[in-house]
Amino acid sequence: MKKAEWHLDIEEIRKMKTIEPHSKLYVQLSKDNTLIKDHDLLSKDSILTGDKRTYIIQAGKKLGDVFNYLPHGIIDKTETGIGGTTLELDAERNSIVVQPYNYTAWSKTLHSSFSNNYKLFFYGRYTFKNKTVAKTKKISTINIVLTQDSSINAKLLEYIKDCNTNHQPAKITCVADQLQALKDCLNNIGDRFFDSFHLVLDEIDALQEQSTFREVMEDCYKIYKCHPENKRTVISATLMNFHDKVMKVEPYSKIAYDVPQPKNLYLITTTHVEEELIRQLTTLSSNTKAKIVVACNHLGYCMNVITALSKEPSTMSKVFKILCSEANKHKVKGYFDYMASNGILPGDINFITAAYFNGFDINEKYHSIIVAESAKPVLRLSPSVIYQISGRGRQGLLTNRLILKMVTDKKYTAYTLKDLVGLADDRKAIIGLIDRLKKSTNKHSVKAAEAIKNLYITGTQEYPSVCSEDEGNIVVSYLKIDSRLEQQKTHEQYQKFPLLKQALDKRFLVNPMARLHQKDDAKKTEKPDYVLLGTALLTKLEKIKRTEDFAASIKAIKKHLPHPIYPFQKMIIDVYLQACIDVSINLDKLVLHLKTLLGDRYPFQNLKLVKFYLDFFNVLAKKATILEEFHNYFTMESQCTAEKLKEKCIKFAELIQDLTESSSLQVRDIANETHKRPANIRALLTINEVKTNKTRNLKIVGYDPFGIKTATPIGASV
């Protein structure tokens, strides 16, 4: 339809009888007002009284077989894929179901409701179109286009009018970002019309998790808590604990099968995630024609593995796809895709990130591989998330494997609930400081107020924020506290394997599986030949000059490296590429220096220092303030003790982090790495030792410690 055809007179809608306060659309609709549809599907062990109820249902049955509608309050459904959303969208009452992601909210409305054939409505600002990308394989994918659809409210009004005409309750899905706008639109139709809807927050654990980086989750949560108590439900198969006072007294319902249905999980422990994943996929692809799904929330790993598999005989002809958020589309090039509207996977080997870990259905059997690693927060998957990922296959899984790497983290700071809630006086002091700075006549102080407030609300990696803003006031966020405590529990499990194994055993039948890459002892006896492999690579690289398209030539060399590819080879390539960008670097001198490093005792660590040197002057020092401060801190011909130089490095690293707070992600990453390892700053300095009778001083004599600069004056190119 054309946009003009969506015009609808709001006064006309308001006059409709069915949305007057006494109308059917204002009351809970149901032919049978009882909660239970079929008592024969309930076990006698069920506890059906009180505010904490347990429903033991016949294994394999869906919620729609047992219930007429969802109970209000908190629902722990314990099993994925048992039809919680399906039941609510089919129940005879007005419903709003809030989903964690646009795709899932939209996909729920593609077909009419299960048994009552209700027409469903997606209140969103995305348009989705089916598109065939591989006709020979009949793969149907989704093309999602972000739109600013000003007619969304008019379409909703038209939908409400249709519901009135067809005598059906209104059934609406949306995401947290759109809930306030939806509420406003419904209340414009009729006074408190929004209150006539049963409000369901689906996958509530996802809302809790995302609250630490999406402030809109707080607004959604607030709307839920203000909604009529008997017309609101939160539901998940992997509930977190609630610490909010309102949620603590919500009615609680647990739904479980009379015969548990644990999923099989093959557990593979490793110290080399990428290599193990490559070998698992290579072996699996040689023995099956079925599709494979790799749950890996690290795009770098995904791209590296695809690059390696593209050269393997058993996988080079496979179609690789990466299903991630629209925001990361540019990072994965031509591999980016969406899940098909019919639940069919777009590729032969499909990598999914966190955007696809819950809420969507895959309607075909496949092999599942999940990647978890303790050292990287984005890969530190809780047992609950691993369970959610395993539940995406609605037809069941052919196999389910978990590749796990565990590394001890002694620096992690854990907090108690009391720590996180904090003291009211402390909050008042910080809020008072912010208010005073806001009113200052000094522009710098006013800016400081904004910076402190942002830090207090958003937090950092080291400082987890547990506050949010509510109508201009800073308040404790129990959503963020829930999330932080859950993260801490997961972190503790990843520090002690028995704890993690115990948590997995509660949801899976865990079977250990032998890893396919070389074991650690074999690795020690078969270390890469740094000199042989590194020299061969440098011989190829040194033929590339700045006069040609050096970036494309270097990438071509990287693409055709023989497998296995070692990290030090990637480091050499990155170093040479950066050096080509910086015209003050003499490429011949660089190659000579790198060849010397290959014979050292710790070649990889030394290569990282060269990379840091180039990153600093090519990226960080592009900001004039940083280069100026660098020369102030480390003045030519200045002298100091080793201890004093160490202090300077630490202070300068802190300054860099402050100066790059609002910079690009690349700049912030380098600044953060400098902050973690301030000793690396010495790799930017040429230092001589000056001895006297009493002390031993270090003298800064230059900024070319590796001897790879041209005759260009120091600092001229940076």
Secondary structure, 3 states (H helix, E strand, C coil): CCHHHHCCCHHHHHCCHHHCCCCHHHCCCCCCCCCECCHHHECCCCECCCCEEEEEECCCCCHHHHECCCCCEEEECCCCCCCHHHHHHHCCCCEEEEECCHHHHHHCCCCCCCCCCCCCEECCCEEEEEEEEEHHHCEEEEEEEECCCCCHHHHHHHHHHHHHHHCCCCEEEEEHHHHHHHHHHHHHHCCCHHHHCEEEEECHHHHHHHCCCCCHHHHHHHHHHHCCHHHEEEEECCCCCCCCHHHHCCCEEEEEECCCCCEEEEEEECCCHHHHHHHHHHHHHHHCCCCEEEECCCHHHHHHHHHHHCCCCCCCCCCEEEECCHHHHHHCHHHECCCCCCCCCCCCEEEECHHHCCCCCECCCEEEEEEEECCCHHHCCCHHHHHHHHCCECCCEEEEEEEEECCCCCCCCCCCHHHHHCCHHHHHHHHHHHHHHHCCCCHHHHHHHHHHHHHHHHCCCCCCCCEEEECCEEEECHHHHHHHHHHHHHHHHHHCHHHHHHHHHCCEEEEECCCCCCCHHHHHHCCCCHHHHHHHHHHHHCCCCCCCCHHHHHHHHHHCCCCCCCHHHHHHHHHHHHHHHCCCECHHHHHHHHHHHHCCCCHHHHHHHHHHHHHHHHCHHHCHHHHHHHHHHCCCCCEECHHHHHHHHHHHHHHHHHHCCCCCHHHHHHHHHHHHCHHHHHHHCEEEEEECCCCEEEEEEECCCCCCECCCCCCCCC
